[in-house]
Amino acid sequence: MSTQHGAKNDARRHRGLFRTKTVEQSIRDTEEPEHSLKKSLSALDLTVFGVGVIIGTGIFVLTGKIAKEQAGPSVALSFVVAGVVCALAALCYAEFASTVPVAGSAYTFSYASLGELPAWIIGWDLILEMALGCAVVAVGWSGYVRSLLDTAGVHLPAGLSGTHEGQFGFDLLACILVLLLTAILVLGMKLSSRVTAVVVAIKVTVVLLVIVVGAFFISGANYEPFVPPSEPSEGGHGLGAPLVQLMFGFTPAHFGTMGIFAAAAVVFFAFIGFDIVATAAEETRVPQRDVPRGILGSLAICTLLYVAVSIVVTGMQKYSELSTDAPLADAFKASGQPFYAGVISFGAAVGLTTVSMILLLGQSRVFFAMSRDGLLPQVFSRVHPRYGTPYRSTVVLGVVVAVVAGFTSIDELAELVNIGTLFAFVVVAVGVVLLRRSRPDLPRSFRTPLVPLVPILSVMASVWLMLNLPAETWIRFAVWMVAGFGIYFVYGRSHSRLGIRNRAGGKG
């Protein structure tokens, strides 16, 4: 089937709410001078971005917490299981990002395969995911910095230290961080990648230090039993209970074989972020080759580091004695190494800056892509004449996220980030199968293996993890989605550039 014939079939099958934007049209839109992003990234830049956003507090905090409460030393296997789940999604992302090298990630992919309304839904979802993710991480970074300042004898007023224990306040440091990162992103992707490279180098050095130095303090007795005996779990209550418990009465067990998989549902969230590499596809010099390398390479590196750290920390200290707040640092303290504990805390604080910046980067690119398509006001899709960045969308979103970070308490918002990410995974996996069927003629420099098996497994794994999230998280997610539907039908549907083109061509 020829490309032209495939495009005509696609246009005939999808009209109205489910009209699809052809891959060819998506790529042509990137060539419009006022909407064209500067191409400056390599596979190494993308891999650094991926590692920069994946390695956050998860590796410094989650490892010990889950080992102590759910999996014991077998938490290393939980990281492997979570890595496999992410790899299934990553293979789907890699095919799409190399076939449709356009800003917007899952939003753009959905527009080409599922149609305009599903694309809007996933774009709206990604904006929530990345905005809240950036705000939450900025607040976490602020906490680390305040702790370091307190140690140095510098104390911020309580009113400028955020909201804590019911006491209202503004988090000045979190707000300043987001505004500073916004300025860096406006000044260009190459500068952003250089800043990220420096910070990621520090962060990975700290992680390697944990692995190498910690290996000398491992005691084989701490690994016994490697898979602790299973213990029943009481589960949650009311809307705080996992949805799977409310629907089926199923409560996950602690420890044992099932504990490994239950823990995988939690440690999975330490991997969130590799999908953001796909949002930079349009700014990559050779996206067909480099984007799959960046996505899969960053995921592989982080999985190896996570597994190694979990093996070391559970070998240094008995899993039942690990702390849940700062397990890596406290394990070194317990081994009589307070210096390394301080280094780990410093690495965690520094590392969070890149997580915030790359989440902000991803969000601005999705917003930019939706604006370029007319689903949001097109004024936000103008690029800076000198820096080649979508400066208007970056500045607007940066200011909004800075304000949110200033007034946000992080506890409940983090789970909204998780459900948003998993929802995007499901949509991308389904989209790969649909686009293979509707456009078999498209050149694909990277092909997801074993289609439709791999996408189906990706959907099943993502849905299972979503069902393990609290019911109240689903309710908040539904409220955000309802608001998104309202904006689409009030503004997006009538201003859609694809809809305007179709009406002008008599396609409805």
N, C-alpha and C positions, 0 to 999 in steps of 0.2 A: 504494500500500500504506500502511496507517495505521501510526502509531508503535507502537501496541499489538500489531498483527498482526506487525510486523517483530520486535518484542521476543520474541514467542512462538516465531516461527520460529528466531530466534537461540538461544533456550534449548533448543529441541528438537534442533538440530543439534550443539550443543557440550555434552557432558557429561563427567564424570570429569575426567581430566587436561587436557582441552581445553575445559572449560566456560568460556563467556565471561561477563563482567560487562557488562551493558548500559550504554550511555552514560548513560541516565536514572538508573540505580542509582548509578553513579559520582558523578554530580552531586548526587543526594540525600544521599550519604554526606558530602559537603562541608558540608552544612547542619546536621549534628549539632553542638550547641553545644560539647561537649568536644573535638571533632575539627575545628573550623572555624578556618581561618586568616584573619587580618585582611587585607582588601583595601585596599591603599594605593599600588599602583604604576601608573604611566602608561606610554605608549609611549616617552616620553623616558627614563624610568627604565630600561626594558628595553633600549633601544638603548645606554645608558651601560653597563649590565651586560655586554651583548654585546661592546662595544668593550673594556671593562675586562678581560675574560677572554681575548679573542682576541689582543690586542697584549701580548705578553710578550717573552721572550728571542728568539723567532723572528725578529722584525723587526730586532733589534739584532745577532744573531749569524748566523742561518741564511742571510741574504741573501748575504754575502760568501763564506761557506764553499761554498755551492752554485754560485755564479758561478765560483769558482776551480776547483772540482773536476769540475763536470758540465755547465754550460750556458753559461759566459761571459756576455757582456752580454744574451744572450737569456733570462737568468733572469727578466726581466720578463714574457716570454711564459709561462714556467713558472708564475708566480704567477697569470696570467690563466687558464691551464688548470686549476690547482688551485681557483681561485675558481669556475669553472664547475661543477666536480665538487661543490663544497660547495653551490652554488646549487641543484643538482638535489635534494640531500638537504634543503636548507632549505625548498624549496617543499613537500615532503612533510610536514616538521615543522610548517610554517605551517598546513596544512589540519587536521592532527590537533589541534594546540594550540588552534585556534579552535573546533573541533567538540567537543572533550573538554577544557574548561578546568579540568583537575584536576591537582594536584601529582603529580609522578612521571615526567613526560615519556614517554620510549619505553616504560617499564614500564606506565603507565596505558593508553597507546595499544594496546599488545600485548594487554592484558587484554580490551579491547573488540573486538579483531579476530582474534587468533590463539588465545587461550585462556589458561587459568591457568598451565600449566606453561611455555609459551613466555614468558609475562609474568614468571614467577619467574626464568627464565634471564636475561632481559634486565635485570631489576632487580638481580640478583646481579652481573651484568657491569658495570652502571653504578656500583654501590658500589665495585667494584675500580678502575674507571677513574678515578673522581673522588677516591677516597682516595689512591691512588698519585700521581695528578696533583698534588693539593694538597701531599703530602709532598715530591715532587720539586721543585716550584716553591719551597717554603719553604726547602729546602736550597740551591737556587740563589740565593735572596734572601740567605740567611745568608752565602754566599760574597762577594757584593757588599759587604755591610755590614762584614764582617771586613776586606775590602780598604780600605774607607774609614777604618775604625778604625786600621788599621796605618799609613795615611798620616798620621793625626792623632797617632800615637805611642802608641796604646792597643792592647795585645796581649792576646788571650784565651789562657788556658792551652791547650796542645795537646789535653789530655784533654776539653776542652769545645768543641772546634772541629770535631767530626765525625770520621768514619772516612775516612782518606786513605792511599793507597798501602799498604794492608795493615795500617796502624796503627789499632787500634780506639779509638773515642772517642765522646762524646755531643755532638751539635750543639745547644748550649744556645740559641742565637739562633733557630734554626728552630723549636724546641719552644715558645719564648716567643711567637713570631709567631703560631703556630696557636692557642695558648690565648687570646691577645688578640683575634684575629679571631672565635673562638668566642663570646667575651663580647659582642662587637658584634652578632653575628647573633642572640643570645638577646634582646638589648634591642630588637629590632624591625627590620622590613624597611625602614622609612623612614629610620632612622638608617644602616642598611647602605648604602642607595642614596645618601645624602648623602656618606658617607665615600668611597664609590666615585666619585661625581661629582667630588669634589675631586682625588682621585688620578688619575683618567682625564684630567682637564683638564691636569694637569702632564705626564702621559705623552704626550698628543696634541700638546701644545705643543712638547715635545722633538722629536717626530717631524717636526712642521712646520718646526721650526728646522733640522733636518737637510736637509730638502727645499729650503727657501728659501736658506739660507746656502750649502749644498753646490752649488746651481745655479751660483753664481758661480765655482766652481773646476772646472767640467766642461771636459774637453778632448775634442773630437770624435774625435781620433785613438784614444782609448781604446775607442771602440765598434767598431773595425775589427780583425778581422771580427766583425760582430754575432752571427753563428752560426758559431762556430769549427768547423773540419773535424772529422769524427767520428774518435774513437779507440776501439779495442776495450778492453773491460774484462776483467780476470782473474776477477772474481766472488769469492764467498766460499768458505770451506772448511768441510766438515762441517756441524754443526748451526748454525753461524754464517752459512751461506749462505742467501740468500732461498729461500723455499719453491718459487717458480716455477723457480728454477735446478735444484733437486733433482728436481722433477717432470718438467720438460721440457728441461733442459739449456740453458735460455735465460739469457744474461747480458746485462744492459743495457749499452748503449754510453755512453761519455762524449762530450759535445759532439755537434755535428750535430743533425739534426732529432729523432732518437730521444733525444738527450741532453736536449732540452727536456721530453719526456714523462717520462723517468727522473727528472729534477730535480723535476718536478711531484709525483711520488710522495713526495718528501722534503719539499718546501716546503708540501705539503698540511697537514702537522702544525702549521704556524704558524697555521692557521685554526681549529684545534680549539677549541671552546668556545661557538660560536653556539647549539648545541643546548641548552645549559644554560639559555638564556632560556626555553625551553619548560617547565622545571621550576617557574618562578615564575608560571605561568598562573593558578593558583588565587588568587594574591595580587594579581592585576591587576584594576583597577576595571572596565575594559571589555575583557575578554580576546579576544572575537571580533574586535575591531578592532585592538587594540594589540599583541597577541602577534605576529601576522604582520609588523606594522610593525617591531617590535623585532628579530625574527629577521633579516628581509631587510635592514633598514636598517643594522644593525651589520655584517653581512657585506659589504654594498656599500661602506661607509665604509672598512673594513679592507682590502678588495681594492684600492681606489684608493690608499690610503696605502702598501701593500706595493709596488705597481707603481712608484709615484713614487720611493720610497726606493731600490729596486733600480736604477732608471734613473740616479739621482743618484750612487750609490756606485760603480757600474761606469764612470761618466763621470769621476769624480774620480781614480780610480786604475785602472791596467790590471788586468783581471780576474786575470791570472796572478800579480800582485804583492800581491793582497789577503791580509790575515791571516785565519785561520780562527777565532781566539779572540774578537776584538773588531773586526771589519772596519770598522764605521762610525766608531768612535772612532779607529782607527789610520789610516783614510783622511784624517781631518782632521789628525792629527799629521803625516802625510806631506805635507800641504798647508801645513804651518806654522801650524796653528790648534789648539794644545794646549788652549786654554780650552774650545772647543766639544767636544773629546774628553772632557773632564771632565764637562761638562753631560750628554753622552750616557750616560756611565756612571751618573751620578746618576739620570737618567730611567729607565734600565733597572732600577735597584735599587728605586726608588719604585713603578714600574709593576707589579712582581711581587707587591706586597701585594694588589692587587685580584684578580689571577689566583688566588692562594691562597684569598681569601675567597669568591669566587664558585664555585669548585670545591667548597669546604666547604658552601656554601649548597645547591648542586645535590644533593650527596650526602645531606645531611640531609633534603631534601624527598622523594627517592626512598625512603629508609629509612622516613620518616614514612608515605608512601603505602602501602608494603608492610605496615607495622605496622597501619595503619587497616583494611586488608583481612584481617588475622588471619594473614598468612603469616609474620610475625615477631611477637614478643610485643606485645600491644596497649598495654602500659604505655608504650611509646615513642611512641604517637600522641596523647598528651595535649598540649594546647596551654597556654601560660602564660595564666592568667586576666587578667593586665594587659597583657602585650606582644603576645599573639596569635601567638606563635611556637612551633614544636614544640621546646620547650627541652630536653626529655629526650633526644630523639634527637640534637639538636645538640651537647649537652654530652658525651654518651657517644662520639659519633663524633669530636668535637674532641679529646678526651683520647687516643683511640686513634691518630688521625692525628698528634698532637703527639709521641707516643712513637715512632711509625714514622719520623717526620721526624728525630727525635733520633738514631736508630740507622741511618738509611738512607744507602747510597751510591747516587747517582742514575743511574749509567751504564746499567744493564740494565733498570731498572724503567720507564723512559720509554717503551719500545716496547710494554709491556703496556697503557699508556694508549692508545696508537695503535690497537691491535687491538681494544680494547674499544669505542672510539668508532666505528670502521668497522663493527663487528658491529651496533651500535645503528642505524647508518644503513641497513643492509640490512633489518633487522627493520621499521623504520618505513616504508620504501618498500613492502615487501610488504604491510604492514598497511593502507596507504592503498587499495590495489587490493581487498583482501579486504573492507574495511568499505564500500567503494563498492558491492560486489555484495550483501553481506548486509544492509546498511542504507541503501538508496538514498533512503529517506524522511527521513533526518536533515537538519536545517537546517545548511548549511555556509556560513558567512559568507566564508570564503576557500576556493577550490577550486584544487587543484594542476592546472595546465594539461596538456593532452595525455596524460591517463591512458588506457591504462597505459604509454605510451611513456616519459614522464619518470621514473616509478618504476623501470622496467626499466633505463633508462640509469644511474640512480642505483645500483642493485644491481650492475650490471656494473662501473661505475667503482670502487665501494667494494671489491668482491671482488678486482679487479685490484691495487689498492693493498695489500690484505691479503696477497696472494700475494707481494708484494715484501718482506714482513717476514721476518726470519730464522726458520728452523724451530724454534729453541729458544724463541722467543717463543710460537709456536703450542703447544709442549709445556707451557709454564708456564700459558698460558691454559686448556688442556684440564684441567690439574690443578685450577685454581680452579673450573672448571665442574663437575667431578666432585664436589668438596666441596659445591658448591651443590645438586646433585641429592640428595646425602645429607641435607642439612638440610631440603630440601623434603619428602622422603618420611618423614623422622622426625618433623618438626614441622608444617611449613606445610600439607601436604595435609589433615591431620585438624583443624587449627585455622582453616582458611579460612572466613571469614564467608559467602562465597558458597556454599561446600559445605554449611555448616550450614543456610543458608536453603533450599537445594535439597533437602536431606534432610528438612527439616521440611515441605516442600511435596510430598514424594514424588517428586522428580525425579531422585534418585540422585546 
